[in-house]
Every structure is written in C-alpha cells, then in structure tokens.
C-alpha cells in the first residue's frame, strides 16, 4: 500500500467528527450504562456511576489514585498539535478533580498508509504536553484503523480529603470558568475551510493550554466543586453539576467570553453535530429566558480541552478571580453565574 504524501494529508479531512465533538452524547451514554451493575468497593470514592471527570480510588488515608481515559479523532491538521491537544484534554480530567498527573499510557489508532513522520509527530506532541504536566508516558497500545485517533489513559494522585467532584456545589457558590467558548463551532468552520490561519493558530494554542495553572490557583481557596467543560458543552456539564449537587444554577450569559469568530459562524448556522446532541440532552432542564438562539447554541457547543468550571465559596470568589487574572497560565477567567437552591422546574436558568 502506498503511503500518503505529507503534502496531501489533512488530518481533519480523515475524521467524520473532530475532537470531543465525536463524544457519545450524554443522554445516549446514560442509557448505555443504565443496566450495568457496579461492584461496590468502599475504597472506590468516585466511579463511573457519578458522571464525574475521573475515577478516584483510595490507597490509604493520605493518597487516592485518580484515573481517566480520553481519546478522539483529529481536531486540527498539524500532527504535533493534534497530539498535544489530545494529551492536554486527557490531563484536564485529573486537574478537574484537584489531582496531580503522574503517569500516562498512549492510546492510538492510525491508518496503515499514514506517513510514519505524521505518527511520530502525534506522539511527540503528546509526550511534550505530558512532560510539561510533570508526568511521564510509560507505554500504551496502538491499532490500525481507517480514521486516526489519539489520546491518553492518565493516572494521578490526590489527597482523599481534597477531592473535587462535580457534585459538591452549594447554594451561594459563585461559578468561575477559565477558557473562552466556541471551539466546537470553530472546528466545524475549520472542516469547511472557513477559518483564517490566525484563528486556527489561536484555536490550537487555547486547546494546548493545560489547566494546571488554574488548578494550582483554585486549590488555595474554598472550592466546593469543579468540572472541565468538554464534549457535553457548558450547559451539559453545568447540568451534571446541578443534578449531582441537587442544586440549581443561574448562568449570566453576558459574562461568558466567546471567541468572536465562533459567534459569527454560529450566527451563519455553522454548527457541529455534537451541539445538537447536547441540546437534545439538556434543553428540557434549561430555562433559556430571553437568550438568543445563537447564544444558546454556543452554550451547548462541545468543547475540546476546555476550561475548568469552578464552584467557589462566595467569600473567596473575588480573590480567586483576581489571582486567576494575574496568572499568565490562565487564559480568560470569567465569573459566569452562581449556584442556587433547587426548588423544582428547570435546573439551569439563563439570565
């Protein structure tokens, strides 16, 4: 079989869905897991039945192991950037739990005729991002597939008393988000050849940015819950937080930092398939108020390597925001709403 030339290959053209937009919808995933019995183990502090970012298993009174796995098809054309983005996305689950990544295993699928140089660059990107996180890749598994895919299984550690889940939010908590919104829409624009080179570069840089700095800052404050916003979109992940915490959420849409090009594309109707899956899953529990449809679409937009959504004690919120703003490793901290008591009806209200 003849190898594809480097000039002819565009990774995004080899994938039907890109990045976290390829994720199985939250509603469908719940159905698939519904009848699976869970072995009860008192040391399993967080399992798959909690709809959380990672599993947590207690080793002893001082150490718990955090485990996650994430992989997806190409979201950009540059192989090195694809590897780095996939790695940053997988590492993010550990950071969302308040943990520190330590080891990782590669997960890779590649077409038999993909140039070896491209495969090497994907792996290099992954290795570089894991090294930046202070962790180490120590093996992995690869198969041949018509569509390339890459990601990591990551193991980290956290103190059992300092685990952050998506189910600990309390009424009164302020919600702070740490990256700009609109990656899924930009991905759809990329596949349609509608993005400038400047936008492509900025998009790649955002997705490659680790959530490590944001994690480091938030651990100094009374954070009650955290999740990273990825394939289920901002509203999908907020809904999981609200239901897991048995609370409600008011989202101030005017404070959400949206990438300008994503707004333009959304208003043109350039939307990823994952946005429709996310809307179908969450919209019956969301009161949109007077929010324009294009803005609702962006709030359902699947993100790849998105930011951390932090529920912080209201007395710490201003100080946390100031420190996040001052940290060069945090892209765009936004105070986007608050947690309220749930009294029935919609879990999320857009204001």
C-alpha positions in Angstrom: 0.0 0.0 0.0 1.3 3.4 -1.0 1.8 5.9 1.8 0.0 9.2 1.6 2.4 12.1 0.9 2.8 14.8 3.6 1.6 17.4 1.2 -1.8 15.7 0.5 -2.7 14.7 4.1 -5.1 16.9 6.1 -5.9 15.2 9.4 -9.2 16.9 9.8 -10.4 15.5 6.4 -9.8 11.9 7.7 -12.3 12.3 10.5 -16.1 12.5 10.3 -16.2 14.1 13.7 -13.4 16.2 15.3 -12.1 16.2 18.9 -14.7 16.0 21.6 -17.4 16.5 19.1 -17.1 12.8 18.4 -18.1 12.0 22.0 -21.2 9.9 22.6 -24.0 12.2 23.7 -24.7 12.3 27.5 -28.2 11.1 27.1 -27.2 8.1 25.0 -24.3 7.3 27.3 -26.7 7.2 30.3 -28.8 4.7 28.5 -25.8 2.5 27.6 -24.7 2.4 31.3 -28.1 2.1 32.9 -28.3 -1.7 33.4 -24.6 -2.3 34.2 -24.2 -3.4 37.8 -21.5 -1.6 39.8 -19.3 -3.7 42.2 -19.3 -1.9 45.5 -15.9 -1.2 47.0 -15.6 1.2 50.0 -12.3 2.5 48.6 -13.8 3.5 45.3 -14.6 7.1 46.2 -15.8 8.2 42.7 -16.9 5.7 40.0 -18.5 5.9 36.5 -21.9 6.0 38.1 -21.2 9.5 39.3 -20.9 11.2 35.8 -17.7 12.7 37.0 -14.5 13.6 35.2 -12.3 10.7 36.5 -12.5 7.7 38.9 -10.9 8.0 42.3 -9.7 5.0 44.4 -8.4 5.4 47.9 -5.0 3.9 48.5 -4.5 4.9 52.1 -5.5 7.8 54.4 -3.2 10.2 52.6 -3.3 9.1 49.0 -6.0 8.4 46.5 -5.5 7.4 42.8 -7.2 9.4 40.1 -7.7 7.6 36.7 -9.1 8.8 33.4 -9.0 7.9 29.7 -9.7 10.2 26.8 -9.0 10.0 23.0 -10.6 11.3 19.8 -10.1 11.9 16.1 -8.1 14.8 14.7 -9.3 18.3 15.5 -6.5 20.1 13.7 -4.3 19.3 10.7 -0.9 19.6 12.3 0.0 16.2 13.7 2.2 17.6 16.6 -0.6 20.0 17.6 -3.2 17.2 17.5 -1.1 15.1 19.8 -0.5 17.9 22.2 -4.3 18.9 22.3 -5.4 15.3 22.8 -2.9 15.0 25.7 -3.9 18.3 27.3 -7.6 17.2 27.1 -6.9 13.9 28.8 -4.8 15.5 31.6 -7.5 18.0 32.2 -9.7 15.4 33.9 -7.1 14.9 36.6 -6.8 18.7 37.2 -10.6 19.0 37.4 -10.6 16.5 40.4 -7.9 18.6 42.1 -5.3 15.9 41.3 -1.7 15.8 40.0 -1.0 13.7 36.9 1.9 11.2 37.3 1.8 8.5 34.6 0.1 8.1 31.2 -0.4 5.5 28.5 -0.8 6.2 24.8 -3.9 5.2 23.0 -3.5 5.4 19.2 -5.3 4.3 16.1 -3.8 5.1 12.7 -4.4 4.2 9.0 -1.9 1.7 7.7 -0.8 4.2 5.0 -0.4 7.2 7.2 3.2 8.6 6.8 5.4 7.4 9.7 6.5 11.0 10.2 3.0 12.0 11.0 2.5 9.3 13.5 5.8 10.3 15.1 4.8 13.9 15.3 1.4 13.0 17.0 3.3 11.0 19.6 5.9 13.8 20.1 3.1 16.3 20.8 1.6 14.0 23.4 4.9 13.4 25.1 5.8 17.1 25.2 2.5 18.0 26.8 2.7 15.2 29.4 6.2 16.3 30.2 5.0 19.9 30.7 2.5 18.5 33.2 5.3 16.9 35.2 4.1 13.4 34.3 5.6 10.6 32.2 4.3 8.4 29.4 5.3 4.8 30.2 3.7 2.7 27.4 0.5 2.3 25.5 -1.4 0.5 22.8 -1.9 1.1 19.1 -4.1 -0.4 16.3 -4.7 0.2 12.6 -7.9 2.0 11.8 -9.3 3.9 8.8 -9.6 7.0 11.0 -6.7 8.3 13.1 -7.4 8.7 16.8 -5.1 9.6 19.7 -5.3 10.1 23.5 -4.1 9.0 26.9 -5.0 7.0 29.9 -3.8 9.1 32.8 -3.2 8.2 36.4 -2.7 10.9 39.1 -2.9 11.3 42.8 -4.9 13.4 45.2 -5.4 13.5 49.0 -8.7 11.7 49.8 -9.9 14.7 51.8 -9.2 17.2 49.0 -11.0 15.5 46.0 -13.0 17.9 43.9 -16.1 16.4 42.2 -18.8 17.9 40.1 -21.3 17.1 42.9 -20.2 19.3 45.7 -21.6 22.7 44.7 -23.5 24.6 47.4 -26.2 27.3 47.1 -24.5 30.7 47.1 -21.3 29.4 45.4 -20.0 31.6 42.5 -19.2 30.0 39.2 -15.9 30.8 37.5 -14.8 29.5 34.1 -11.3 29.7 32.8 -11.2 29.5 28.9 -13.0 31.1 26.0 -16.0 29.4 24.5 -16.6 28.3 20.9 -14.1 25.6 20.0 -16.7 23.2 18.5 -18.1 25.8 16.2 -14.6 26.7 15.1 -13.9 23.1 14.4 -16.9 22.9 12.1 -15.6 26.1 10.4 -12.1 24.5 10.0 -13.6 21.5 8.3 -15.5 23.8 5.9 -12.3 25.8 5.2 -13.8 28.9 6.6 -11.1 29.9 9.2 -8.2 32.2 8.8 -4.7 31.0 9.7 -4.7 33.4 12.6 -7.8 31.9 14.0 -6.5 28.4 13.5 -3.4 29.2 15.4 -5.2 30.8 18.3 -7.6 27.9 18.5 -4.7 25.4 18.7 -3.0 27.4 21.4 -6.1 27.5 23.5 -6.7 23.8 23.3 -3.0 23.1 24.1 -3.1 25.2 27.2 -3.0 23.0 30.3 -5.5 23.6 33.1 -2.6 23.1 35.5 -2.2 26.8 36.4 -5.9 27.2 37.1 -5.9 24.0 39.2 -2.9 25.3 41.2 -4.7 28.6 41.9 -8.0 27.2 42.8 -6.6 24.8 45.4 -5.7 27.8 47.6 -9.4 28.6 48.0 -12.6 27.1 49.3 -13.7 25.4 46.1 -16.7 23.1 46.6 -17.0 21.6 43.1 -15.2 21.5 39.8 -15.5 20.1 36.3 -13.8 20.7 33.0 -16.1 21.7 30.1 -15.5 19.4 27.2 -17.8 17.4 24.9 -21.1 17.9 26.6 -20.8 21.7 26.3 -21.0 24.3 29.0 -24.7 23.6 29.7 -24.3 19.8 29.6 -21.5 19.9 32.2 -23.3 22.5 34.4 -26.4 20.3 34.3 -24.3 17.4 35.6 -23.0 19.7 38.4 -26.5 20.9 39.3 -28.1 17.4 39.3 -25.1 15.8 41.1 -25.2 18.6 43.8 -29.1 18.7 43.9 -28.8 22.5 43.3 -29.8 24.9 40.5 -27.7 27.3 38.5 -28.1 30.8 37.2 -25.8 31.4 34.3 -25.0 35.1 33.4 -24.7 34.8 29.6 -23.3 38.3 29.3 -20.2 37.3 31.2 -19.3 34.2 29.1 -16.2 35.0 27.0 -17.0 33.8 23.4 -14.4 33.7 20.7 -15.6 36.4 18.1 -15.2 34.1 15.1 -17.3 31.4 16.8 -20.1 33.9 17.3 -20.0 34.9 13.6 -20.0 31.2 12.4 -22.9 30.3 14.8 -25.0 33.2 13.5 -24.3 31.8 10.0 -25.6 28.4 11.1 -22.2 26.6 11.0 -22.7 24.2 13.9 -21.1 20.9 14.9 -23.3 17.7 15.2 -22.3 17.5 18.9 -24.2 20.7 19.6 -27.5 19.1 18.6 -26.8 16.1 20.8 -26.0 18.3 23.7 -29.1 20.4 23.2 -31.3 17.3 23.0 -29.9 16.0 26.3 -30.1 19.2 28.4 -32.6 21.7 26.9 -35.7 20.4 28.8 -33.9 21.3 32.1 -32.7 24.7 30.9 -34.8 27.9 31.1 -33.4 30.0 28.2 -35.3 33.2 29.2 -34.7 35.8 26.5 -31.3 34.3 25.4 -30.9 34.5 21.6 -30.9 31.1 19.9 -27.3 31.6 18.5 -26.0 32.2 22.1 -27.9 29.1 23.3 -26.2 27.1 20.6 -22.8 28.2 21.8 -23.6 27.2 25.3 -24.4 23.7 24.0 -21.2 23.7 21.8 -18.9 20.8 22.5 -15.5 22.0 23.7 -12.2 20.2 23.3 -9.7 20.7 26.1 -12.0 23.3 27.6 -11.5 25.2 30.8 -12.3 24.5 34.4 -15.8 25.3 35.7 -15.2 26.1 39.4 -17.9 26.5 42.1 -16.2 28.5 44.9 -17.4 29.8 48.2 -18.8 33.4 47.6 -16.4 34.9 50.2 -13.4 33.6 48.2 -14.7 34.3 44.7 -13.3 37.8 44.2 -9.9 36.8 45.5 -9.8 33.7 43.3 -10.8 35.8 40.3 -8.0 38.3 40.9 -5.4 35.6 41.2 -6.6 33.8 38.1 -6.5 37.0 36.2 -2.9 37.6 37.3 -1.7 34.2 36.4 -0.2 34.0 32.8 -1.1 30.3 32.6 -4.8 31.0 32.8 -6.4 32.2 29.6 -9.6 34.0 30.4 -11.2 33.7 33.8 -14.9 34.7 33.9 -17.4 35.0 36.7 -20.3 33.4 34.9 -23.0 32.9 37.5 -24.0 31.3 40.8 -25.4 28.2 42.4 -28.8 28.4 44.0 -31.2 26.1 45.9 -33.2 23.8 43.7 -37.0 24.3 44.2 -38.2 22.3 41.2 -38.5 23.0 37.5 -35.5 23.9 35.3 -32.1 23.2 36.8 -30.4 26.0 34.9 -31.7 29.5 34.2 -30.1 31.7 31.6 -30.0 35.4 32.6 
